[in-house]
Amino acid sequence: MAKSVVPSPLERRILLEKQLDPAHALRIAEAYLAEERTVEALAFLRRADAGERLGAILAEAVAAGDAFLVREACSALGRSPTSTEWQVVAEAASTAGKLRYAEQAHRQHGRGEG
């Protein structure tokens, strides 16, 4: 089995605590994404100022009904999910059988909050 190219948890923490070149941050984020570790990639995408890539992850999370990832991606973008996004998340989560996410999204949509 090939060694993972993503940093260890300790290396990750050290990298996030220091100044990181945006290009290096993007390479690390892409390594996480290649291993389908999206949540861990978000911090490095934010450091890389990769708003377009963060927006794409947000759109995928909304379509998949992943309320947790929607909240995390919006946080990385420096904003809250919109009421419309919560509505779409609720519908997608319900369709996918993700009942806890559906309930969360319905509640946030009803509050009109992120």
N, C-alpha and C positions, 0 to 999 in steps of 0.2 A: 504494500500500500504506500502510495506517495505521501510525503510529508506535506501537510497543509501550509499554504503560503500566508494564511492570516496570522496575525500576532496572537500570542498567548494572552490570557486575561490580564496578566501583570504588564506585559508589553503594551497591550491596548490602553490600559490606564495611563501608563507613562507617556505614550504618544499623544493621548488626548489632553494631558496636563501641560504639554509644552507647545511652543509655536511649531506649526507643521506647515510645510510648503503645500499649497493647494494641489499641485500635481501629484505629490506623494500621497496626500489624503485621498485623492480620487483613485489612485492605484490600489490603496488598501480597501477602499469601499468596493471597488470592482471585484477584488478577491473575495470579500465577504459575499457579494451578490452571486458570484460563480458557485459558491457553496450553498446558495439559497439561505443565507443568514441575513435576511433583509433588515431586521431590527438593528443588528449590530452595525450594519453598513450606514445607517442613517446619520450617526454622529460624524462619520468621516465625510459623507456627502455634504453635510452642513459646513464642515471645515473647508471643503473644496469649493464652497459656494456654487454647488451644482443644483441650482434651483429647478432647471428643466428636468433633470433626472429625478429629483425629489417629487416634482409634480407628476411624473409618470408613475412613480411608485404609489403616490396618493391615488391616482386614477385607478390603478390596478386594485388597490385595497378597497376602494369604494365599490367597484364592480364585483369584487369577491365577497363583499359583506363583512370585511374584517375590521370591526370597530376599534380594536386595539391598535392595529397598524395605521388606521386612519388618524387616530388621535396622535400617535407618535410622529407620523409623517407631517402632519400639520404643525406640530410643535417644532420640528426641524425647519419648517418653512417660516416659522415665526408668526403663525396665525392660528385661529381656531377653526374647526370644521364649520361649514355653513349649515343652515337648517336644511337646505336642499340636499347637501351631501349626506346628512344624517338620514333623510328620508330614503335616498337611494340605497344607503347601507342597510337600513332596516328591511327594505324589500328584498335585496339580494341575500342578506343573511337568512331571512325567513325562507326564501326559496331553496337555499342551500342546506336548510335544517340546522343552522347555527342559531339556535333559539336564544341563547344568552346574549349573543351579539345583537340579535334582532331586538330583544327587549331593551338593551342598553341604547341602541340607536333610536328606537321609538321614544324612549324617555328623553333623550337629548333633543330630538326633533320637537317634541311637545313643549319643551322648555325654551326652544329657540336658542339653544346654547351650543357651544363647542366643548 
